[in-house]
Amino acid sequence: MSQNGNQLAIIKKDTVDVVASKVKEFQEKGELHFPANYSPENAMKSAWLILQSTVDRNKRPALDVCTRDSVANALLDMVVQGLNPSKKQCYFIVYGTQLVCMRSYFGTMSVTKRVSGAKEIDAAVIYEGDEVDYEMVNGRIKNLTHKQKFANINKENIIGAYCTITLDNDNVYTELMTIDELRQAWSKAQFWGKDQDVEKKGSTHEEFKQEMAKKSVINRACKKFLNSSDDSSLVMSRINRADEVKEEALLEEELQQNANKEIIDIEYDETPIQEQQAQTEPEIKATGTEGPLF
Amino acid sequence: MINIKALASGSKGNCYYITDGHTPLLLEAGISFKSIQKQLNFKTTSIAGCFVTHEHKDHSKSIAEVLKSGIDCYMSKGTAEALNIHHHRVHNIEAKKQFKLGTWTILPFEVEHDVSEPMGFLFANEVGDKLLFATDTYYIKYKFKGLSHIMIECNYSLDILNQNIEVGRVPKIMKKRLLRSHFSLENVKEFLKANDLSKVQEIHLLHLSDNNSDEQRFKQEIQALTGKLVYVL
């Protein structure tokens, strides 16, 4: 136990403390400003507690399998974006040996507010029978009105969802998605089967379809804002990093599991003498990096 | 003895001519048939068969003309369906079901690309040479014994790709697909390390990306790793 404690202390020193000093440095240089209600120290403390019980797919502790670099980077991603894991604005996931800080949609909303100065971000689901009316002005949705009867609310009858980002009184951005577009977005995720066209029974997207629809349309609306902002700050450089790290780490994991495994070979009816000899030898070892075996 | 001649390699078109001195074959038909004829001095009648790995145009562009000229074409059912070709010279082949063609014995195997039933091929001739042909696959599930010739895709290197994305030469969105459709230098190395290369005479690197590769570097690194003759096609 004490050894375990020691090890944890070392990891903490190598990661949390390093990140904390890095953040201080950014702040002193004026590269990073936190809103008044964000405390990077508190976020780090929460993250450290959560990390101690985070495990990978095989139930191994994240702090054992993840590289220190990836732990430090995940923490830095969290702090630079001003996220707090105890508010479920982000969570930590292990991909192979990489720890990744994934933003939840609450997190995406909070970052968008910070980057764009938006006041409110709201989303709603449209059901069959709802009255939705809007104008298109200069390619933008304007004055969206939505009348809903309570009796229309039924997750089986969702026909779309929208999200509004209120910058100020005259400036409201609206993103609208039909159910087909929502499903198209969901179908890009790994849980969605190849020939699947609706949500699988019992899946999160089937059980909490309204919430998932809102989440998707909020993410899309915010993404447009984030990616079109000209803010080349530290925050922007961290915003899309998680997806990239995830892609590379997932690929590495997939290859470790599947690549270069089973030996296949041509089978001969009349085995040539040369082949017979080869077959009686024990399994041939790979040449590795040492060089050629002539 | 196996002779390999690249008529074209890369995303603009792929076509290779291989022969063991008895049975010449075409691998892929991703360039115009005219160009194939020209490069082979119009000696296409002796070609015993054309092998197509998947339906993308840079691998199948002139398939109709190849068939019309009387060459038998071999591909998976998925590939034939995706190409929508029906011709008595199209032979559907299945993964891990070997067959003979002239002096060659051929074992097709599944590869990993974002298309319908893509294939790689292992060719063995009667004097014990073995050629592996695998392209447009981000990894290979299998290992092989006693290979003498390797023709393998080596499309991009992750660090070059990341650099290109950073300076905006390559759109970020391309990376996601590339990672799961094409063989990287890094993963080709892992493949080579996992296989017994003791009998390998030549390694041919195929299908280098225009933007995300470095011919000299790829050749040197594979040569350093394997100590074999490396050609970049």
Boltz contact constraints between the chains, C-beta under 6 A:
constraints:
  - contact:
      token1: [A, 247]
      token2: [B, 176]
      max_distance: 6.0
  - contact:
      token1: [A, 247]
      token2: [B, 179]
      max_distance: 6.0
  - contact:
      token1: [A, 251]
      token2: [B, 179]
      max_distance: 6.0
  - contact:
      token1: [A, 255]
      token2: [B, 139]
      max_distance: 6.0
  - contact:
      token1: [A, 258]
      token2: [B, 141]
      max_distance: 6.0
  - contact:
      token1: [A, 259]
      token2: [B, 139]
      max_distance: 6.0
  - contact:
      token1: [A, 260]
      token2: [B, 143]
      max_distance: 6.0
  - contact:
      token1: [A, 260]
      token2: [B, 191]
      max_distance: 6.0
  - contact:
      token1: [A, 260]
      token2: [B, 194]
      max_distance: 6.0
  - contact:
      token1: [A, 262]
      token2: [B, 142]
      max_distance: 6.0
  - contact:
      token1: [A, 263]
      token2: [B, 143]
      max_distance: 6.0
  - contact:
      token1: [A, 264]
      token2: [B, 142]
      max_distance: 6.0
  - contact:
      token1: [A, 265]
      token2: [B, 145]
      max_distance: 6.0
  - contact:
      token1: [A, 266]
      token2: [B, 98]
      max_distance: 6.0
  - contact:
      token1: [A, 266]
      token2: [B, 105]
      max_distance: 6.0
  - contact:
      token1: [A, 266]
      token2: [B, 107]
      max_distance: 6.0
  - contact:
      token1: [A, 266]
      token2: [B, 124]
      max_distance: 6.0
  - contact:
      token1: [A, 274]
      token2: [B, 128]
      max_distance: 6.0
  - contact:
      token1: [A, 284]
      token2: [B, 196]
      max_distance: 6.0
  - contact:
      token1: [A, 286]
      token2: [B, 193]
      max_distance: 6.0
  - contact:
      token1: [A, 286]
      token2: [B, 194]
      max_distance: 6.0
  - contact:
      token1: [A, 287]
      token2: [B, 197]
      max_distance: 6.0
  - contact:
      token1: [A, 288]
      token2: [B, 193]
      max_distance: 6.0
  - contact:
      token1: [A, 291]
      token2: [B, 227]
      max_distance: 6.0
  - contact:
      token1: [A, 292]
      token2: [B, 227]
      max_distance: 6.0
  - contact:
      token1: [A, 293]
      token2: [B, 198]
      max_distance: 6.0
